[in-house]
Amino acid sequence: MRNGAIFAVALFLILVQANAYRLLGPAGLHGWTPSAALALVVFLGVHEPSMARGALLAFVTGHALDLFASAPIGLFTFVYVALWWMARLAGVRLAAQTVPTQMALAFGFALAESLFVLVLLVVFGADPQRPVELASVVVPHATATALVAPFVFRLVERIQQSAAAPARASEAAQ
């Protein structure tokens, strides 16, 4: 149940960020589109106790983004699983409980995401000019992602708490 709810939220966030691009681009805010799904993957890396569940949800979220964004298949799948793993390693030392740490984590991981995508496009892309054009939107993209991250963290935290409440109630009844 919880996996399905988190996946539904991931799809919703991907659709929101796709439509945000359509709204912000004509308004002259090119590059200010947040990566809300990235904030979800960072949350899973920091807070998800099951490594298998977290990695699978990161994989599926990245693959869904590949499909919806018309990105080369495997690009965001690889990047999101790598970022989930990095967040998992950082999660041992950092607790993303406060809004400033959530925003800082999202900003840092959005920069890492952009770096991974740019490097992969340079190595495997057909258009050598594309990474140069995309490099100008790295900081605005990371800033917008940091601004959206606390809302995504709060939403996914509520899903995890609502899924854990029935489990605690059944343990208490036994």
C-alpha positions in Angstrom: 0.0 0.0 0.0 2.7 2.4 1.0 4.8 1.6 -2.1 1.8 2.3 -4.3 1.1 5.6 -2.6 4.7 6.7 -2.9 4.8 5.7 -6.6 1.5 7.6 -7.1 3.1 10.7 -5.5 6.2 10.3 -7.7 4.0 10.2 -10.8 2.1 13.3 -9.6 5.3 15.2 -8.9 6.7 14.3 -12.4 3.5 15.6 -13.9 3.6 18.8 -11.8 7.2 19.5 -12.8 6.4 18.9 -16.4 3.6 21.4 -16.3 5.6 23.8 -14.2 8.1 23.9 -17.1 5.3 24.8 -19.5 4.2 27.6 -17.2 7.6 29.0 -16.2 9.3 28.9 -19.6 7.0 31.4 -21.4 7.1 33.6 -18.3 10.9 34.1 -18.8 11.9 31.8 -15.9 13.8 29.3 -18.0 15.6 26.9 -15.8 13.6 27.6 -12.6 11.7 24.3 -13.0 12.0 22.3 -9.8 12.8 18.6 -9.8 10.2 17.6 -7.2 10.8 13.9 -8.0 14.4 14.3 -7.0 13.3 15.6 -3.6 11.3 12.4 -3.2 14.3 10.3 -4.0 16.5 12.2 -1.5 13.8 11.7 1.1 13.8 7.9 0.4 17.5 7.8 0.6 17.6 9.6 4.0 14.4 8.1 5.7 13.5 4.8 4.1 14.6 1.9 6.3 14.3 -0.8 3.6 17.2 -0.6 1.1 15.3 -2.8 -1.4 12.2 -0.6 -1.3 14.1 2.6 -1.5 16.2 1.5 -4.4 13.2 0.1 -6.3 11.2 3.3 -5.8 14.1 5.4 -7.0 14.6 3.1 -10.0 10.9 3.3 -10.9 10.7 7.0 -10.4 13.7 7.6 -12.6 12.3 5.3 -15.3 9.0 7.1 -15.2 10.8 10.4 -15.6 12.7 9.0 -18.6 9.4 8.0 -20.2 7.5 11.2 -19.4 10.4 13.6 -20.2 11.4 11.9 -23.4 14.9 11.6 -22.0 17.2 8.8 -23.3 15.9 5.6 -21.6 18.1 4.9 -18.6 19.4 8.4 -18.1 17.3 9.4 -15.1 16.9 5.8 -14.0 20.7 5.6 -13.5 21.0 9.1 -12.1 18.1 8.7 -9.6 19.4 5.3 -8.3 22.9 6.8 -7.9 21.5 9.8 -6.1 19.4 7.6 -3.9 22.5 5.7 -3.0 24.4 9.0 -2.2 21.5 10.2 -0.1 21.5 6.8 1.7 25.2 7.3 2.5 24.6 10.9 3.6 21.5 9.9 5.6 23.7 8.1 8.1 25.3 11.4 9.1 22.6 13.9 8.3 19.0 14.0 9.6 16.8 16.0 7.3 14.4 17.0 10.1 14.5 20.8 9.7 13.5 22.9 6.7 17.1 24.3 6.2 18.7 20.9 6.1 16.0 19.6 3.7 16.6 22.6 1.4 20.4 22.2 1.7 20.2 18.5 0.8 17.8 19.1 -2.1 20.1 21.9 -3.4 23.2 19.8 -3.2 21.6 16.8 -4.8 20.0 18.9 -7.5 23.5 20.1 -8.3 24.8 16.5 -8.3 21.9 15.5 -10.6 22.7 18.2 -13.0 26.4 17.3 -13.0 25.6 13.6 -13.6 23.1 14.4 -16.5 25.6 16.8 -18.1 28.5 14.4 -18.0 26.3 11.5 -19.3 25.0 13.8 -22.1 28.6 14.7 -23.0 29.7 11.1 -23.1 26.7 9.5 -24.7 24.8 12.4 -26.4 24.5 13.0 -30.1 24.5 16.8 -29.8 27.8 18.2 -28.3 26.3 21.7 -27.9 23.4 20.5 -25.7 25.3 20.2 -22.4 26.8 23.7 -22.8 23.3 25.1 -23.2 22.0 23.2 -20.2 24.8 24.3 -17.9 23.3 27.8 -17.7 20.2 26.5 -15.9 22.0 24.4 -13.2 21.8 26.9 -10.4 18.2 28.1 -11.0 17.1 24.5 -11.2 18.8 23.6 -8.0 17.4 26.6 -6.2 13.8 25.8 -7.4 14.3 22.2 -6.2 15.5 23.4 -2.8 12.4 25.6 -2.5 10.0 22.7 -3.3 11.8 20.1 -1.2 10.2 20.8 2.2 6.7 20.3 0.8 7.7 17.0 -0.8 9.4 15.8 2.4 6.3 16.7 4.4 4.0 14.9 1.9 6.0 11.7 1.8 6.6 11.8 5.6 2.8 11.8 6.0 2.4 8.8 3.7 5.0 6.9 5.8 3.4 7.9 9.1 -0.1 6.8 7.9 1.3 3.5 6.7 3.1 2.9 10.0 0.1 3.7 12.2 -2.0 0.6 11.3 1.1 -1.6 11.8 1.7 -0.1 15.3 -2.0 -0.6 16.2 -1.9 -4.3 15.2 1.3 -4.8 17.2 -0.3 -3.2 20.2 -3.4 -5.4 19.9 -1.3 -8.5 20.1 
